[in-house]
C-alpha cells in the first residue's frame, strides 16, 4: 500500500515520470501478443507429447493415480493444504507434507480404497495435467483467432486465457481419468516412504513413496 501511495505521489508532483512508464506500457502491449504466440506454438507441439508419454506408460499412470489418492487423503483426513507431487516409474513424490508416517499411511489407505472401487481418488483438482490442458486450450483458441483475424491482438490473448481458465479444470479432469491416471492398482504395493533430498531452489519437504508392481493373482 505504501509503495502504491508513493508511486501516485511521485506521478502527481513529477508528471514527467509518466513518459517512461507510458513507453514501457505501450511496448509491453505490443510485444506481449508476440511472446504469447511463440508460447502457444510451443504448447501446441509439446502438450500432446507429454500426455502421450504418460498415457502409454501403465506403471506411470498407476503411480500418478496413487500420488493423487495420497494427496487427497492427506488433505481430507490429515489437515494438509496445498500439497503437490509428481510420479515416476518407481514411485511418487509428495511435496509439502512433513510427517513421513502420515504420508505412508495415507498412501496405503489410498491404495486399499482404490482397490475397493474408489476410483475418484485417482483424480485431483490441482493436478498439473489441468494446467497443461489449459495451456493447450489457450494455445488453440489464440492461434485460431490469430488465423481468423490476421493480426496479433492482446484482446485475442485475453479471450484465449479466459476461455482456457473456464474449460481447463473440467477438461483436465477428463484427461486425468482417461489418459494420465488409472485406479486399476490391484497389482501395486506400497514398499516404503523416505525423505528425499531437497535442492537449493526447493526448500519444501519432499517425501518419496516407493511402489512396486507384483503379479496379481485372482
C-alpha positions as CSV (number, residue, x, y, z in Angstrom):
1,X,0.0,0.0,0.0
2,X,2.8,2.4,0.9
3,X,4.5,1.7,-2.5
4,X,1.3,2.5,-4.4
5,X,0.9,5.8,-2.5
6,X,4.5,6.7,-3.1
7,X,4.0,5.9,-6.8
8,X,0.9,8.1,-7.0
9,X,2.6,10.9,-5.1
10,X,5.6,10.8,-7.5
11,X,3.3,11.0,-10.5
12,X,1.4,13.9,-9.0
13,X,4.4,16.0,-8.3
14,X,6.7,14.7,-11.0
15,X,4.4,14.1,-14.0
16,X,7.3,13.7,-16.4
17,X,7.7,10.2,-14.9
18,X,4.6,9.2,-16.9
19,X,6.7,9.3,-20.1
20,X,9.0,6.3,-19.4
21,X,6.1,4.5,-17.7
22,X,3.8,5.0,-20.7
23,X,6.5,3.9,-23.2
24,X,7.2,0.8,-21.2
25,X,3.4,0.0,-21.0
26,X,3.0,0.5,-24.8
27,X,6.0,-1.6,-25.5
28,X,4.6,-4.3,-23.3
29,X,1.2,-4.2,-25.1
30,X,2.9,-4.5,-28.5
31,X,5.4,-7.3,-27.6
32,X,3.1,-9.4,-25.3
33,X,1.0,-10.9,-28.1
34,X,4.1,-12.0,-30.0
35,X,5.5,-13.8,-26.9
36,X,2.1,-15.4,-26.3
37,X,2.1,-16.6,-29.9
38,X,5.5,-18.3,-29.5
39,X,4.3,-19.8,-26.2
40,X,1.1,-21.0,-27.9
41,X,3.0,-22.8,-30.7
42,X,5.3,-24.4,-28.1
43,X,2.3,-25.7,-26.1
44,X,0.6,-26.9,-29.2
45,X,3.7,-29.1,-30.0
46,X,4.7,-30.2,-26.5
47,X,1.5,-30.8,-24.6
48,X,0.2,-33.8,-26.7
49,X,3.6,-35.5,-26.5
50,X,3.6,-35.0,-22.7
51,X,0.2,-36.6,-22.3
52,X,1.0,-39.4,-24.8
53,X,4.2,-40.2,-22.8
54,X,2.2,-40.8,-19.6
55,X,-0.8,-42.4,-21.3
56,X,1.4,-45.1,-22.9
57,X,3.2,-46.0,-19.6
58,X,0.8,-48.1,-17.5
59,X,3.1,-48.1,-14.4
60,X,3.5,-44.3,-14.5
61,X,-0.3,-43.9,-14.7
62,X,-0.8,-46.1,-11.7
63,X,1.8,-44.2,-9.7
64,X,0.2,-41.0,-10.8
65,X,-3.2,-42.2,-9.5
66,X,-1.6,-43.4,-6.2
67,X,0.0,-40.0,-5.8
68,X,-3.4,-38.2,-6.2
69,X,-5.0,-40.6,-3.8
70,X,-2.3,-40.0,-1.2
71,X,-2.7,-36.2,-1.6
72,X,-6.5,-36.4,-1.4
73,X,-6.4,-38.4,1.8
74,X,-3.7,-36.2,3.4
75,X,-5.8,-33.1,2.6
76,X,-9.1,-34.6,3.7
77,X,-8.1,-36.6,6.8
78,X,-4.8,-35.1,8.0
79,X,-5.4,-31.4,7.6
80,X,-2.8,-30.7,5.0
81,X,-3.3,-27.9,2.4
82,X,-1.8,-27.1,-1.0
83,X,0.3,-30.2,-1.3
84,X,2.0,-31.1,-4.6
85,X,3.6,-34.1,-6.1
86,X,4.6,-36.0,-9.1
87,X,5.0,-39.6,-10.2
88,X,7.8,-41.7,-11.6
89,X,8.0,-45.3,-12.6
90,X,9.5,-46.4,-9.2
91,X,7.0,-44.4,-7.1
92,X,5.9,-40.9,-6.5
93,X,6.8,-37.7,-4.5
94,X,4.7,-35.8,-2.1
95,X,5.8,-32.2,-1.6
96,X,4.8,-30.1,1.4
97,X,3.9,-32.9,3.9
98,X,6.2,-33.1,7.0
99,X,5.1,-36.3,8.6
100,X,6.5,-39.3,6.8
101,X,4.4,-41.8,8.7
102,X,1.2,-39.9,7.8
103,X,2.3,-39.9,4.1
104,X,3.0,-43.7,4.1
105,X,-0.3,-44.4,5.9
106,X,-2.2,-42.2,3.5
107,X,-0.6,-44.0,0.5
108,X,-1.5,-47.4,1.9
109,X,-5.0,-46.2,2.7
110,X,-5.4,-44.7,-0.8
111,X,-4.2,-48.0,-2.4
112,X,-6.7,-50.0,-0.3
113,X,-9.6,-47.7,-1.1
114,X,-8.9,-47.7,-4.9
115,X,-8.8,-51.5,-4.8
116,X,-12.3,-51.4,-3.3
117,X,-13.6,-49.2,-6.2
118,X,-13.0,-45.6,-5.0
119,X,-11.6,-44.6,-8.4
120,X,-12.3,-40.9,-7.9
121,X,-9.3,-40.7,-5.5
122,X,-7.0,-41.0,-8.6
123,X,-8.2,-37.6,-9.8
124,X,-7.0,-34.3,-8.1
125,X,-8.3,-30.8,-9.0
126,X,-4.9,-29.2,-8.7
127,X,-3.0,-31.7,-10.9
128,X,-0.5,-30.3,-13.3
129,X,-2.5,-32.0,-16.1
130,X,-5.2,-29.4,-15.7
131,X,-2.7,-26.6,-16.1
132,X,-1.1,-28.3,-19.1
133,X,-4.6,-28.8,-20.7
134,X,-5.4,-25.1,-20.0
135,X,-2.2,-24.0,-21.8
136,X,-3.1,-26.2,-24.7
137,X,-6.7,-24.9,-24.9
138,X,-5.5,-21.3,-24.7
139,X,-2.9,-22.0,-27.5
140,X,-5.5,-23.5,-29.8
141,X,-8.0,-20.7,-29.3
142,X,-5.4,-17.9,-29.6
143,X,-3.9,-19.4,-32.8
144,X,-7.4,-19.9,-34.3
145,X,-8.3,-16.2,-33.5
146,X,-4.9,-15.2,-35.0
147,X,-5.7,-17.0,-38.2
148,X,-9.2,-15.7,-38.3
149,X,-8.4,-12.0,-37.6
150,X,-5.0,-12.0,-39.3
151,X,-3.2,-9.8,-36.8
152,X,-1.7,-10.0,-33.3
153,X,-4.0,-8.7,-30.6
154,X,-3.9,-8.5,-26.9
155,X,-7.7,-8.9,-26.9
156,X,-7.4,-12.3,-28.6
157,X,-4.9,-13.2,-25.9
158,X,-7.3,-12.2,-23.1
159,X,-10.1,-14.2,-24.8
160,X,-7.9,-17.3,-25.0
161,X,-6.8,-17.0,-21.4
162,X,-10.3,-16.6,-20.0
163,X,-11.6,-19.5,-22.1
164,X,-8.8,-21.7,-21.0
165,X,-9.4,-20.9,-17.4
166,X,-13.0,-21.8,-17.8
167,X,-12.5,-25.0,-19.7
168,X,-9.2,-26.2,-18.3
169,X,-10.2,-27.6,-15.0
170,X,-13.1,-29.7,-16.5
171,X,-11.0,-30.9,-19.4
172,X,-8.1,-31.6,-17.1
173,X,-10.1,-34.0,-15.0
174,X,-11.3,-35.8,-18.2
175,X,-7.7,-36.2,-19.4
176,X,-6.7,-37.4,-15.9
177,X,-9.4,-40.1,-15.9
178,X,-8.8,-41.3,-19.4
179,X,-5.1,-40.8,-20.1
180,X,-2.8,-39.8,-17.3
181,X,-4.0,-41.7,-14.2
182,X,-5.7,-45.0,-13.5
183,X,-7.4,-46.5,-10.5
184,X,-6.5,-50.1,-11.6
185,X,-3.9,-50.6,-9.0
186,X,-4.7,-54.2,-7.9
187,X,-1.1,-55.4,-8.6
188,X,0.6,-52.4,-7.0
189,X,2.0,-52.3,-3.5
190,X,3.5,-49.6,-1.3
191,X,7.0,-50.5,-0.3
192,X,8.2,-47.7,1.9
193,X,8.4,-43.9,2.3
194,X,11.5,-41.8,2.9
195,X,12.6,-38.2,2.9
196,X,14.0,-37.1,-0.4
197,X,16.9,-34.6,-0.8
198,X,15.9,-31.0,-1.5
199,X,17.8,-28.8,-3.8
200,X,18.8,-25.2,-3.4
201,X,15.8,-23.9,-5.3
202,X,13.2,-26.1,-3.5
203,X,13.2,-25.9,0.3
204,X,9.8,-27.7,0.7
205,X,9.8,-31.0,2.4
206,X,9.7,-33.8,-0.2
207,X,8.8,-37.4,0.6
208,X,9.3,-40.2,-1.8
209,X,6.9,-43.2,-1.7
210,X,8.4,-46.3,-3.3
211,X,6.0,-48.6,-5.0
212,X,6.3,-52.0,-6.6
213,X,4.4,-53.9,-9.2
214,X,3.7,-57.5,-8.2
215,X,1.9,-60.2,-10.1
216,X,-1.8,-60.1,-9.4
217,X,-3.4,-63.4,-8.7
218,X,-7.2,-63.7,-8.7
